[in-house]
Amino acid sequence: MALPNALFVSTSLAVIVGAAAGGSEAAILLYESALGLGMACGPLVGAVLGNMKWRYPFFGTATLMAVGFIAITFLLKEQPKAARKVALSEPLRALGHKGLASTAASAFFYNYAFFTVLAFSPFVLDMSPYRSGGVFFGWGLLLAICSVFVAPRLQDRFGSLKVLGSSLVLLAADLLLLGFGSHTEAIVATVLSGAFIGMNNTIYTELALEVSDAPRPVASAGYNFVRWFAAAAAPFIAPKLAAHVNIHMPFVVAAATALLAMAVVAVQRKHLHHHAAELLVESEPMPAGALVDELA
């Protein structure tokens, strides 16, 4: 499962950017909206299928993957071939760019917080599959809405780095509420985290693709290489912290990593500021109607 996911994440966004009309900003919004809607529907559909038989969610996922394969085969136009072969070491060399390295480092800490919510909050909520699916449906729906509609508008008004830094601080506060609040407050905090995660995902993706002069597939590969280490670590470390310290500690650590992600952005902002200015000056916000046309 990990290998196909890694191959998908490293290549899908670059393909979408090349195939979508409206430029890279529109493509990123499409990519994030699709991810958000998939994350919203997955837990709910999985609960329904799992209630029938525990094997059915896996059969359902396999069926959707087959549908995706068929759609790519018949609907996606042939993409231009690269002018030259890309060496396996190029994504790592691309991280020599301070802007891309800073983005990847910040995303590393952010992804730890993100995947603590995704992997460990169900244990805290301790709900039935249907109720847990409903909570994460709301989480994913808020993620999709904020990544597509809210983040671009806030970026246009305040700038990418200010929005990212503020969103990371709010995510840290939300994680503390999730860890120390009542059961009802933990449910609200879980759903609300989708808003901050949605905004962060959009901005990090834009930074990773645009902050350096590396080809987008190379930049995406280098960025994902770094950030997915944290995504792998969080589901393993969080239960260990809960078992050896207490149930609150996984969220304390996750909140700290969100603040570390913000600190990296603040300290390295001079390497990211030029990109953020370009987003505001050169890219006109895509009208909501145009985005609806793209989604259709």
N, C-alpha and C positions, 0 to 999 in steps of 0.2 A: 504493500500500500504506500509506503513512504517513497519508494522510487518513482512510481507513476505520478504521485503528487508533486515531487520535486521537478520532474520533467515538465509537468503541466504549468506550474507556477513560473518557471524560468522562461517558457516560450509563449504562453498564451497571451500575455499582455503585449509582447512585441508584435505578435500576429494581429491582434485587435487594432493596435495603433496603425499598422500598415494597411489594414483592410477597411477601417471605418472612415466615413466621410466626416468632415468637420474638424480634422486635426487631432493632435494628441490629447488635448484637454477633453474633447468630447469622447474619445476612445476610453480614457481613464474613467470617466463618469459611467460609461456603459459597463465597463469591467467591474467597477465597484458595486454598481446597482445589481448586476447579475449575481455577484458573490453574496451580497446582502440578502437578496430574495431567496437564494439557495439556502443560506444559513437559517433564514426564518422558517422556510417550509420543511427543511430536513428533519428537525426534531419532532415536529407535529406529525408529519407523514410517517416517520419512523415509529412513533408511538402507536399509531393506528395499525400499521403492518405488524409491529411486534406483538400487539395484543392478540392478533390472529395466530401467529406462530413466530418463535424467535428467529427463525431463518429468513422470514419474509423481508425484513429491512435490507438484508444483503442482496437478495434477489432483486429487490426494487432498485437498489443502487446500481447493480450490474445492468439492469434494463435501461436505466437513464444513461449510463455510459455508452451503451450500444446506440441509443438514439443520438447522443452527441457525436459519436463516430460517424454515423450515417449522414448527419447534418453537415459535418465538416467535409466529408467526401463529396457530397453532391452540391452543396451550396456555397462553399468557400472557394473563391477564385484562387488560381495559382499565384503564389507570392513570388516576387522577384528574388532570384537567387543572389546570394552574397557575392560581392565582387572578388572576394578572396576567402580562403579558409581561415576559420578562427581557431587559434591554438587553445588547448585546454587551460593554459596558464593565463590567458588574457583577462578573464574575469577577476582573478586575483591581482594582476598588475593594474587593472582599472581602479582598484581600491587605493592605489597610490595617490589618486586625486583627493585632495583634502576635503572637498565638498562631498564627494561620494562616500569617502571613508567616514566622515562625520554623520552623514545621513544613515549609513549602515550601523554605526555604533549606537546612535540614538534609537534607531528602530530595534536593535538588539534588546535594549532595556525595555522599550515599550512592548515588544512582543512577549516578553516574560509576563508582564502585567496582563496583557490581552489573553494569553493562554491560561493564566491562573483563573481568570473569570470563566473561560470556556471549559476548562477541565475539572476545576475543583468546586465551583459554586454549586453544581448539582448535589454534591455530597452535603453541603451546608443546608440547602433548601430541603433535601430529603422529602421529595414529593413523589406522587405517582407518575408513571410515564406520561399520562395525558396532561396532568397539571404542569409537569416540568416542560413538556413540549409546548404548552400554551405560553409559559413564561419566556421560553427562548424564541417562540414565534414573535412575541412582542419585541424582544431584544433584537432579533434580526430585521424586523420591519423598521424599527427606529434606526438601526445601522444603515439600512438601504436609503431611507429618506434623508438622513443627515449627510451621508456620503455624496449623494447626487444633488440635493437641492439646497441644503443648509451650508455645507462647507464652501462651495464656490461663491456664494453671496457674502459670507463672512470674510473670505479671502479678498474679494474685491473691495470691501470696506476697510478692513483693518490690516491686511497683508498676511501672507502665508505663515510667517514665523511667529507673529503675535498670536494668531489663531491656534497654531500647533502648541505653543508653549502654554497658553491658557487652558487648552483642552487637556493637556497632560496633567496639569495641576488639578483640574476638576476630576479627572479620572482617578488620581491618587486619593482625593477626598471621598469619592464614590466607593472606592475599594475599602477604605476604613469603615464607611457606613455598612458595607456588605459584611465585613468581618465582625463588627462590634454591635450592630443594630439588632433589633428584634427580628422575628421571622418575617413579619410583614415588611419591615424596612429592608431586609435582605432581598426580598422579591423585587421591591421598587428599585433598589440599587442595581440589581442584576439587569433589569430592563433598561434603566437609565444609562448604564454603561455602554449600551449599544450606540447611543448618540455620540459619545466621545470617541468610541472606537471607529465609528463610521467616518467622522471628520478626520481623525488621525490617519486612517488608511488612505484616504484620498490624497492628503497632503504629502505623506511619505512616498506614495507611488509617484506623484508628480516630481518630487525632489529627486528620487532615485533615477528617473528617466531623463531628467533635464539638467541636473546640476553639473554634470561633467560633459566632456566632449567625446566620451566613449560611445560606440554604437549602442543603441538601446538594448538589444539582446545581451550584449556583453555587460552593460551596466546593470541590467536586471539580474543577470546570473550572479554577479559579484555581490550585489545588495542582498539577494535572497540567500546566498551562501552564508552570510554573517547572521542575518536575523533569524533564520530557522534553527540555529543552534539554541537560541533562547526558547523558541517554540517547543523544541524537543525536551529542554531541561525543565520547564515549568510543570508539566504533568507528573514528572518524576519527583521533583523537589518538594512541591506543595504537600503531598501526603506525608512525606518524611517529616516536614516541619510540624504538621499537625500531630503526628504520632509522638514525636520526641519533645515538643514544646507544648503547644496547645492549638486549638482550632482557629484562634485569631491570627497566629503568626504567619500563615501563608499569605494573608491579605496585607499584613504589615509589610512584609518583604515585597510584595507586588506593588504596593503604594510607593515604597522607597525606589523601586526600579523605574516607576513612572516619573518620579521626580528626578532621578538620574538622567532619564531620557530628555527631560526638559533642560537640565543643566548642560548637557552636551550641546543642545541647540543654542542655548544662551552663550556658552563659551565660544562656540565655533560659528557664531552667526555671521562673521565677516566672510566666511567661505560659502555661506548660503544666501547672503543678502542680495547679491547680484541676480541670482536665479529668481528670488522672490519678487524683485523689482520687475524682471522681465515678464513674470506671470501677470503682473498688474498692467504693464504698459503695452505689451505686444499682443496679449490674448484678450479678446473681447469675451465677456461672459456669454455663454450660449443660452439663447432664450428658452424658456421652459417648453414652449411649443415645439422648438426644434428638437429638444431632447425627447419629447414624447414621440415625434416622428422617427427618431433614431431607434427608440425602444420598440416601436411598432414594426 
